[in-house]
């Protein structure tokens, strides 16, 4: 397995819309494994393929403390949304920035799993938020897009400033508990 480079906002590649996956084969499973390893190394709980410059509709999520309950979502689509929840979000592509975002509290999703088999999942709370966050990435949308114009400008300036600085000695601590 390999750790992949995570793109950072305002990289324009984060704004590309991902293409559907034609087949879940060994190459795709290797990508998902590499994404999972990358996410764990960055101390995240979710990662979309577009964040590692792969324009395919692939997401990995793991909310478990032990990092042993991965969820693989290929070609995922939200079938139903219900309720509202405000949750503080972070993102591996927007390091060191957290903000409250309002999303649906519950979602029903259809996707292909790591084995290529179709399944449906009903999720609420943090898992529902994480799924919505990651699927937004596949459509070229970031959580900061939900913020006011003023906050978006501040985030952009902060990210541009961070991109000109050398990475911190302990970069994984800087990304602690970021969604994806």
C-alpha positions in Angstrom: 0.0 0.0 0.0 1.0 3.6 -0.5 0.3 7.0 1.0 -1.1 9.3 -1.6 -0.7 13.1 -1.8 -3.7 15.0 -0.6 -4.6 18.1 -2.6 -5.2 21.3 -0.7 -7.7 24.1 -1.3 -7.6 26.2 -3.5 -6.2 23.6 -5.9 -8.5 23.7 -8.9 -8.3 19.9 -9.3 -10.5 19.7 -6.2 -13.3 21.3 -8.2 -13.4 18.6 -10.9 -16.4 16.4 -11.0 -15.5 12.7 -10.6 -16.5 10.1 -13.2 -18.4 6.9 -12.3 -16.4 3.7 -11.8 -17.0 1.2 -14.6 -15.9 -1.9 -12.7 -14.6 -2.6 -9.2 -11.6 -4.7 -10.0 -8.3 -5.4 -8.3 -6.8 -2.0 -9.4 -9.8 -0.2 -7.9 -9.5 -2.2 -4.6 -5.8 -1.2 -4.5 -6.8 2.4 -4.9 -9.3 2.1 -2.0 -6.6 0.5 0.2 -4.2 3.3 -0.6 -6.9 5.9 0.1 -7.6 4.2 3.4 -3.9 4.2 4.4 -3.6 7.8 3.4 -6.7 8.8 5.4 -5.4 6.9 8.5 -2.0 8.5 8.2 -3.6 12.0 8.0 -5.8 11.2 11.0 -9.0 11.7 9.0 -12.3 9.9 9.0 -13.2 10.1 5.4 -11.5 10.6 2.0 -12.8 11.0 -1.5 -10.7 10.0 -4.6 -10.8 13.6 -5.9 -8.8 14.7 -2.9 -5.9 12.5 -4.1 -6.3 13.6 -7.7 -8.2 10.5 -8.9 -11.3 11.7 -10.7 -13.4 8.6 -9.9 -16.5 8.3 -7.7 -14.8 6.5 -4.8 -15.0 7.3 -1.1 -13.6 5.6 2.0 -14.8 6.3 5.6 -13.9 4.9 9.0 -15.4 6.4 12.1 -14.2 3.7 14.5 -11.7 4.5 17.2 -9.6 1.4 16.3 -9.6 2.3 12.6 -10.8 -1.2 11.7 -14.3 -0.6 10.3 -13.8 0.9 6.9 -16.8 1.8 4.7 -16.2 1.7 0.9 -18.6 3.7 -1.3 -18.2 3.4 -5.1 -20.6 5.3 -7.4 -22.6 6.3 -4.3 -25.9 8.2 -4.6 -28.0 9.7 -1.9 -31.6 8.3 -2.3 -33.2 10.2 0.6 -32.3 13.0 3.0 -34.2 13.8 6.2 -33.9 16.3 9.0 -31.1 18.8 9.7 -28.1 18.8 11.9 -25.4 21.4 12.4 -22.0 19.8 12.9 -18.4 21.2 13.0 -16.5 20.0 10.0 -12.9 19.9 9.0 -11.3 18.6 5.9 -8.0 17.0 4.9 -8.0 19.3 1.9 -8.6 22.4 4.1 -6.1 21.7 7.0 -6.4 23.5 10.3 -9.8 25.0 9.6 -13.1 23.9 11.2 -16.5 25.4 10.8 -20.1 24.5 11.6 -22.1 23.3 8.5 -25.8 22.4 8.3 -26.6 19.1 6.5 -29.2 16.5 6.5 -29.4 14.5 9.7 -30.2 11.2 8.1 -29.4 9.8 4.6 -30.1 6.7 2.7 -27.4 5.8 0.2 -27.0 3.2 -2.6 -23.4 2.3 -3.6 -21.1 -0.5 -4.6 -18.9 -1.9 -2.0 -15.2 -3.0 -2.1 -16.5 -6.3 -3.6 -18.4 -4.5 -6.4 -21.8 -5.6 -5.0 -24.6 -3.0 -4.7 -25.9 -2.2 -1.2 -28.0 0.4 0.5 -27.2 2.1 3.8 -29.2 4.3 6.1 -27.0 6.6 8.2 -27.5 9.3 10.7 -25.4 11.7 12.8 -21.7 11.9 12.1 -21.8 9.1 9.5 -24.5 10.9 7.5 -22.5 14.2 7.7 -19.4 12.4 6.6 -21.1 10.7 3.7 -22.5 14.0 2.5 -19.2 15.8 2.9 -17.3 13.1 0.9 -19.9 12.9 -1.8 -19.7 16.7 -2.2 -16.0 16.3 -3.0 -16.9 14.0 -5.9 -19.0 16.8 -7.3 -16.2 19.4 -6.9 -17.7 21.0 -3.8 -15.9 21.7 -0.5 -17.5 22.2 2.9 -16.3 25.8 2.9 -18.7 26.4 0.0 -21.5 26.4 2.5 -20.0 29.3 4.4 -20.5 33.1 3.9 -18.5 34.8 1.2 -16.4 36.6 3.9 -15.5 33.3 5.6 -14.7 31.7 2.2 -12.3 34.6 1.4 -10.6 34.2 4.8 -10.2 30.4 4.3 -8.8 30.9 0.8 -6.2 33.4 2.1 -5.3 31.2 5.0 -4.8 28.2 2.6 -2.7 30.2 0.2 -0.6 31.4 3.1 -0.2 27.8 4.4 0.8 26.6 1.0 3.8 29.0 1.0 5.0 27.7 4.4 6.9 24.5 5.0 4.7 21.7 6.5 4.7 21.5 10.3 7.1 18.9 11.9 4.1 16.9 13.0 1.7 17.3 10.0 -0.6 14.5 11.1 -1.4 16.3 14.4 -2.5 19.3 12.3 -5.0 17.2 10.4 -6.5 15.5 13.6 -10.1 14.5 13.2 -10.6 16.1 9.8 -13.4 14.6 7.8 -11.9 14.4 4.3 
